[in-house]
Amino acid sequence: MSIHFPDPEQATPEGIVATGGNLEPETLLEAYSKGIFPWYSEGMPILWWSPDPRMVLFPDEMKVSHSLRQVLRSGKFKCLPDTAFPEVIEQCAKVPRKGEDGTWITPEMKEAYIRLHEMGYAHSFETWHRGELVGGLYGVSLGGAFFGESMFHLTTDASKVALFHLTQWCKQHNFNFIDAQIPTEYLASLGAREIPRKEFLEMLGKAMKKETVKKKWIL
């Protein structure tokens, strides 16, 4: 059974909308459609967030540096969507992150998003080098919005390559925006920017009027 979420505008100053509940597909899809996402550590109750401000990357605003453009032109990496979703989420959980101890991608979270992937709502972009998975990202797609969950790289620029190809996909398929959720300097350096939650929710309402592309994504 899905859960009815409070109005995101009633979130705490930190951005917490609700606690508890479950990670069933219906619950997750309801949350994302309302601008809410789960983020918590193992052993804690599920925390549901809608931060203010919100970090958003508009597909045509990604900053592609000269060096990244050279990498893209070189053919060093091959990037494909939806070929190794479980591996991407596993790597995102394993790769250590600056200032973080442990991971919020718990076994329960992995299972939940793999289920969404099997249903056609969660997607990944994978960066390959000489047959090895060296970077990628995953997130949830609903209507005209892509909700980015996490990204990783084992080789310099590998996650940026995945993000570039995601933005190209979003432009080609008329997505309104990529939700980057929590502000970070790294995402800002790639063109993401903060917008007020109210503005984000208004944009989300328009994006939700579009049809969700649930089939496997193919470049």
VOPAGU-2260 file (C-alpha; in pm, 1 decimal, decimal comma):
REM VOPAGU-2260
SITE   aa  ch    i         X         Y         Z
SITE  MET   A    0       0,0       0,0       0,0
SITE  SER   A    1     135,3     342,4     -92,3
SITE  ILE   A    2     175,5     619,3     161,3
SITE  HIS   A    3      17,7     963,7     155,0
SITE  PHE   A    4     292,9    1221,8     198,1
SITE  PRO   A    5     254,8    1561,1     366,1
SITE  ASP   A    6     290,9    1879,2     162,3
SITE  PRO   A    7     665,5    1924,8      90,1
SITE  GLU   A    8     629,5    2292,2     178,3
SITE  GLN   A    9     567,9    2175,9     537,4
SITE  ALA   A   10     913,4    2014,0     558,6
SITE  THR   A   11    1150,2    2086,5     846,2
SITE  PRO   A   12    1419,6    2351,1     791,5
SITE  GLU   A   13    1655,9    2065,7     697,9
SITE  GLY   A   14    1409,2    1941,8     437,3
SITE  ILE   A   15    1260,7    1634,0     607,8
SITE  VAL   A   16     899,7    1575,8     505,2
SITE  ALA   A   17     824,3    1246,0     680,3
SITE  THR   A   18     979,5     944,2     853,1
SITE  GLY   A   19     906,4     573,0     833,7
SITE  GLY   A   20     697,6     397,4     571,5
SITE  ASN   A   21     834,6     161,4     310,0
SITE  LEU   A   22    1022,2     146,8     -18,9
SITE  GLU   A   23     753,9     -27,7    -221,2
SITE  PRO   A   24     736,8      86,4    -586,0
SITE  GLU   A   25     404,4     263,4    -537,2
SITE  THR   A   26     543,2     455,4    -240,0
SITE  LEU   A   27     860,4     561,4    -421,3
SITE  LEU   A   28     674,6     671,0    -734,1
SITE  GLU   A   29     426,6     869,5    -527,6
SITE  ALA   A   30     714,4    1036,7    -343,2
SITE  TYR   A   31     906,0    1134,3    -655,7
SITE  SER   A   32     593,7    1266,7    -823,9
SITE  LYS   A   33     554,8    1502,4    -525,7
SITE  GLY   A   34     919,2    1614,0    -518,9
SITE  ILE   A   35    1016,7    1389,2    -227,1
SITE  PHE   A   36    1294,7    1129,0    -208,1
SITE  PRO   A   37    1429,9     883,1      54,4
SITE  TRP   A   38    1772,2     938,5     210,9
SITE  TYR   A   39    1881,1     769,8     531,1
SITE  SER   A   40    2150,4     549,0     683,4
SITE  GLU   A   41    2129,0     179,6     765,6
SITE  GLY   A   42    1968,3     119,8    1104,2
SITE  MET   A   43    1766,6     441,7    1086,3
SITE  PRO   A   44    1400,2     482,6     993,5
SITE  ILE   A   45    1339,7     588,6     633,4
SITE  LEU   A   46    1368,0     967,0     603,3
SITE  TRP   A   47    1181,9    1143,5     322,0
SITE  TRP   A   48    1326,7    1470,9     196,8
SITE  SER   A   49    1230,5    1774,5      -9,0
SITE  PRO   A   50    1511,4    2027,0      46,5
SITE  ASP   A   51    1492,3    2400,5      -8,7
SITE  PRO   A   52    1671,2    2507,9    -219,2
SITE  ARG   A   53    1679,9    2222,1    -469,4
SITE  MET   A   54    1971,8    2144,6    -701,2
SITE  VAL   A   55    1862,3    2109,8   -1064,3
SITE  LEU   A   56    2049,7    2056,1   -1390,0
SITE  PHE   A   57    1870,8    2169,9   -1703,3
SITE  PRO   A   58    1983,1    1944,4   -1990,0
SITE  ASP   A   59    2108,3    2227,9   -2210,1
SITE  GLU   A   60    2300,9    2391,5   -1924,3
SITE  MET   A   61    2562,3    2122,6   -1853,7
SITE  LYS   A   62    2907,3    2278,0   -1860,4
SITE  VAL   A   63    3133,9    2077,0   -2088,0
SITE  SER   A   64    3493,3    2182,2   -2030,8
SITE  HIS   A   65    3752,3    2180,2   -2306,2
SITE  SER   A   66    3922,1    1876,9   -2149,8
SITE  LEU   A   67    3593,6    1684,3   -2120,5
SITE  ARG   A   68    3508,8    1770,1   -2478,9
SITE  GLN   A   69    3843,6    1624,8   -2581,7
SITE  VAL   A   70    3770,1    1308,1   -2386,1
SITE  LEU   A   71    3431,1    1273,1   -2553,0
SITE  ARG   A   72    3584,9    1318,4   -2897,2
SITE  SER   A   73    3868,5    1076,1   -2828,0
SITE  GLY   A   74    3644,0     771,3   -2806,8
SITE  LYS   A   75    3830,3     658,1   -2494,9
SITE  PHE   A   76    3503,5     569,5   -2323,7
SITE  LYS   A   77    3189,7     395,4   -2441,2
SITE  CYS   A   78    2866,9     499,5   -2271,3
SITE  LEU   A   79    2546,3     297,0   -2276,2
SITE  PRO   A   80    2217,3     314,6   -2084,2
SITE  ASP   A   81    2048,8      29,5   -1897,8
SITE  THR   A   82    2306,8    -242,0   -1959,6
SITE  ALA   A   83    2438,1    -287,0   -1604,4
SITE  PHE   A   84    2195,9    -124,3   -1360,3
SITE  PRO   A   85    2266,5    -354,4   -1059,9
SITE  GLU   A   86    2640,7    -309,6   -1107,2
SITE  VAL   A   87    2607,3      69,0   -1117,6
SITE  ILE   A   88    2407,2      87,8    -797,5
SITE  GLU   A   89    2652,6    -152,3    -631,5
SITE  GLN   A   90    2948,7      65,7    -729,1
SITE  CYS   A   91    2768,9     378,8    -612,0
SITE  ALA   A   92    2726,9     212,6    -273,6
SITE  LYS   A   93    3092,3     101,5    -254,0
SITE  VAL   A   94    3281,4     409,6    -370,5
SITE  PRO   A   95    3389,4     622,9     -69,4
SITE  ARG   A   96    3275,3     984,8     -71,8
SITE  LYS   A   97    3443,6    1287,3      75,9
SITE  GLY   A   98    3303,2    1375,0     417,5
SITE  GLU   A   99    3079,9    1066,1     434,2
SITE  ASP   A  100    3117,3     761,7     656,3
SITE  GLY   A  101    2945,9     456,6     512,6
SITE  THR   A  102    2669,4     470,0     253,8
SITE  TRP   A  103    2301,2     556,9     239,6
SITE  ILE   A  104    2253,1     300,3     -38,3
SITE  THR   A  105    2150,0      17,3     192,6
SITE  PRO   A  106    2065,4    -336,7      76,0
SITE  GLU   A  107    1698,3    -237,2     108,6
SITE  MET   A  108    1755,5      64,6    -117,5
SITE  LYS   A  109    1941,1    -144,6    -376,4
SITE  GLU   A  110    1657,1    -393,9    -389,5
SITE  ALA   A  111    1395,9    -118,7    -419,0
SITE  TYR   A  112    1563,7      60,0    -709,6
SITE  ILE   A  113    1647,7    -259,3    -895,7
SITE  ARG   A  114    1276,9    -337,6    -874,3
SITE  LEU   A  115    1194,7       5,9   -1017,2
SITE  HIS   A  116    1445,6     -59,7   -1293,8
SITE  GLU   A  117    1276,4    -388,8   -1379,7
SITE  MET   A  118     946,0    -200,5   -1396,1
SITE  GLY   A  119    1095,1      57,0   -1634,8
SITE  TYR   A  120    1106,5     353,8   -1397,4
SITE  ALA   A  121    1474,1     353,7   -1293,9
SITE  HIS   A  122    1759,2     384,4   -1541,8
SITE  SER   A  123    2135,9     393,0   -1551,3
SITE  PHE   A  124    2406,4     526,7   -1778,7
SITE  GLU   A  125    2727,9     325,2   -1774,4
SITE  THR   A  126    3075,2     434,6   -1883,0
SITE  TRP   A  127    3300,4     155,3   -2010,6
SITE  HIS   A  128    3672,4     145,3   -2082,8
SITE  ARG   A  129    3822,5    -162,0   -2247,9
SITE  GLY   A  130    3527,6    -370,5   -2137,5
SITE  GLU   A  131    3542,0    -258,0   -1774,6
SITE  LEU   A  132    3273,1     -55,1   -1597,7
SITE  VAL   A  133    3456,9     258,1   -1480,6
SITE  GLY   A  134    3176,6     503,7   -1410,2
SITE  GLY   A  135    2804,9     562,2   -1419,3
SITE  LEU   A  136    2493,0     701,8   -1263,9
SITE  TYR   A  137    2136,1     594,9   -1192,2
SITE  GLY   A  138    1806,4     757,2   -1113,2
SITE  VAL   A  139    1430,9     752,7   -1154,2
SITE  SER   A  140    1242,5     873,1   -1461,4
SITE  LEU   A  141     887,8    1004,9   -1431,5
SITE  GLY   A  142     711,8    1218,5   -1689,2
SITE  GLY   A  143     952,7    1484,6   -1809,0
SITE  ALA   A  144    1183,2    1462,8   -1506,9
SITE  PHE   A  145    1488,1    1251,1   -1428,9
SITE  PHE   A  146    1563,3    1225,1   -1056,8
SITE  GLY   A  147    1933,9    1158,5   -1021,2
SITE  GLU   A  148    2016,6     933,7    -728,3
SITE  SER   A  149    2389,5     869,1    -735,4
SITE  MET   A  150    2697,0     853,3    -958,0
SITE  PHE   A  151    3045,1     706,0    -933,3
SITE  HIS   A  152    3375,1     694,2   -1117,5
SITE  LEU   A  153    3678,2     470,1   -1095,0
SITE  THR   A  154    3860,2     662,3   -1370,3
SITE  THR   A  155    3889,7    1038,3   -1420,2
SITE  ASP   A  156    3597,0    1188,1   -1613,8
SITE  ALA   A  157    3401,3     860,0   -1629,4
SITE  SER   A  158    3103,1     992,7   -1431,3
SITE  LYS   A  159    3107,0    1318,8   -1628,1
SITE  VAL   A  160    3083,3    1118,9   -1950,6
SITE  ALA   A  161    2778,7     936,1   -1814,0
SITE  LEU   A  162    2617,8    1264,9   -1710,0
SITE  PHE   A  163    2687,0    1417,2   -2051,7
SITE  HIS   A  164    2511,6    1128,6   -2225,0
SITE  LEU   A  165    2219,4    1155,1   -1981,1
SITE  THR   A  166    2177,8    1523,9   -2068,7
SITE  GLN   A  167    2186,5    1437,6   -2438,6
SITE  TRP   A  168    1918,3    1173,4   -2387,1
SITE  CYS   A  169    1705,7    1420,1   -2190,3
SITE  LYS   A  170    1735,8    1683,4   -2463,4
SITE  GLN   A  171    1643,9    1434,1   -2735,3
SITE  HIS   A  172    1340,7    1311,0   -2540,6
SITE  ASN   A  173    1212,8    1650,7   -2426,5
SITE  PHE   A  174    1279,8    1614,5   -2053,7
SITE  ASN   A  175    1223,5    1930,0   -1850,6
SITE  PHE   A  176    1508,9    1887,9   -1602,7
SITE  ILE   A  177    1739,8    1655,9   -1411,2
SITE  ASP   A  178    1683,8    1669,9   -1035,9
SITE  ALA   A  179    2023,6    1671,5    -863,5
SITE  GLN   A  180    1855,8    1692,1    -519,9
SITE  ILE   A  181    2125,1    1809,6    -276,7
SITE  PRO   A  182    2355,3    2102,6    -365,3
SITE  THR   A  183    2722,2    2009,8    -411,7
SITE  GLU   A  184    3019,8    2200,0    -551,9
SITE  TYR   A  185    3084,8    1914,7    -795,6
SITE  LEU   A  186    2738,6    1937,2    -950,6
SITE  ALA   A  187    2755,8    2316,6    -956,4
SITE  SER   A  188    3081,8    2292,3   -1150,6
SITE  LEU   A  189    2894,1    2090,2   -1413,6
SITE  GLY   A  190    2616,1    2345,3   -1453,3
SITE  ALA   A  191    2359,9    2244,5   -1193,3
SITE  ARG   A  192    2204,5    2531,4    -997,5
SITE  GLU   A  193    1992,5    2584,5    -691,4
SITE  ILE   A  194    1631,8    2693,6    -724,3
SITE  PRO   A  195    1367,8    2754,6    -454,7
SITE  ARG   A  196    1162,2    2449,6    -362,6
SITE  LYS   A  197     842,3    2627,9    -460,4
SITE  GLU   A  198     976,5    2687,4    -810,8
SITE  PHE   A  199    1095,0    2326,5    -831,0
SITE  LEU   A  200     751,4    2192,2    -733,6
SITE  GLU   A  201     585,4    2411,1    -996,2
SITE  MET   A  202     827,2    2279,9   -1260,9
SITE  LEU   A  203     767,1    1925,5   -1140,0
SITE  GLY   A  204     390,7    1963,4   -1177,2
SITE  LYS   A  205     438,0    2053,6   -1544,2
SITE  ALA   A  206     686,6    1768,5   -1597,7
SITE  MET   A  207     446,3    1513,9   -1450,1
SITE  LYS   A  208     194,5    1589,7   -1725,3
SITE  LYS   A  209     423,9    1421,0   -1977,3
SITE  GLU   A  210     419,0    1050,6   -2052,3
SITE  THR   A  211     678,3     836,4   -1872,6
SITE  VAL   A  212     910,8     647,1   -2109,0
SITE  LYS   A  213     918,8     308,4   -1933,8
SITE  LYS   A  214    1087,7      99,8   -2200,6
SITE  LYS   A  215    1456,6      13,8   -2181,8
SITE  TRP   A  216    1658,2     316,1   -2287,3
SITE  ILE   A  217    1871,9     270,9   -2600,6
SITE  LEU   A  218    2107,9     526,9   -2752,5
